[in-house]
């Protein structure tokens, strides 16, 4: 069976040392699943610790950039003796083609999982052709 799916081009993110940042902290590239449906492309990105108040999604010049900031939880009257979980922010960019209806992109976040729905433009949706007799 031939693969008819179209590739979503992923733009490599600059390393945090090269990118300008106003926060002195580590920047992670969130792991993302990309699912193609007949009428849309869905991106599901893991961004633990991020909620709707700390997410910025920007679409500029065909590049969709997601950025999530994590506020470190500090416990008053305690000091951290050992920590394995790294606190940092998240950033990842994707190039969006004309196949996507950029005005109808939707985003939701729940329990640190960002879900973006990128609807396909009308001309890109598959159309069923009715066969008539005679």
Long-range contacts (C-beta under 8 A, 24 or more apart in sequence): 5-36, 6-36, 6-99, 8-34, 8-41, 8-94, 8-95, 9-94, 9-95, 9-97, 10-93, 10-94, 10-95, 11-63, 11-93, 11-94, 11-95, 13-91, 13-92, 13-93, 19-91, 23-69, 23-89, 25-87, 25-88, 25-89, 26-86, 26-87, 26-88, 26-89, 27-88, 27-89, 27-90, 27-91, 28-86, 28-88, 28-89, 28-90, 28-91, 29-90, 29-91, 29-92, 30-66, 30-68, 30-90, 30-92, 30-114, 32-92, 38-125, 38-126, 39-119, 39-120, 39-125, 40-117, 40-118, 40-119, 40-120, 41-100, 41-117, 41-118, 41-120, 42-115, 42-116, 42-117, 42-118, 43-94, 43-114, 43-115, 43-116, 43-118, 44-113, 44-114, 44-115, 44-116, 45-90, 45-92, 45-113, 45-114, 45-115, 45-116, 46-112, 46-113, 47-90, 47-109, 47-112, 47-113, 47-114, 48-112, 49-87, 49-112, 50-90, 50-109, 50-112, 50-114, 51-109, 51-112, 52-109, 55-107, 55-109, 55-114, 57-107, 57-116, 59-96, 59-102, 59-105, 62-95, 62-96, 62-97, 63-93, 63-94, 63-95, 63-96, 64-93, 64-94, 64-95, 64-96, 64-105, 64-116, 64-118, 65-91, 65-92, 65-93, 65-94, 66-90, 66-91, 66-92, 66-93, 66-114, 66-116, 67-91, 68-114, 99-124
